[in-house]
Every structure is written in C-alpha cells, then in structure tokens.
C-alpha cells in the first residue's frame, strides 16, 4: 500500500502527514508513506486544495486535515 500526503509543507500538510503516520502505526499495516510537495505534480493529479491524501494513487481527502480515526477507516477500506 502506498499512502501519499500532497501539500507544499504548510502546517496543515504536516499535521495530515503526522496523522497518516499515526494511523498506519496504530493499524500495524505495511504501507509506504510518501510526501509529495512538488506543486506541478500536485496539480497534475487534479488537486486544487491541499492538504490531500491519496492511497494507491486514488485521491481520498482534499482540502482538509483528516484525523487519525478517519485515515484508519480509509486505509481499512
């Protein structure tokens, strides 16, 4: 599983990254957590509002910070 946090490094982006990391640890799953901060790549994916969260290339959250519980639900499908 590949989990990506898309954002330019703002406080909200950092909070989403931390929440995603916590969710992965709490679930005890194998996942690659990646930070995408290249604005061109973010826009190419159709993200207009950051922070955003993508799982295996599919955009799940855009424009807000999902909390740990929400991310865990997303990761569990």
Secondary structure, 3 states (H helix, E strand, C coil): CEEEEECCCCHHHHHHHHHHHHHHHHHCCCCEEEEECCHHHHHHCCCCCCCEEEECCEEEEECCCCCHHHHHHHHHC
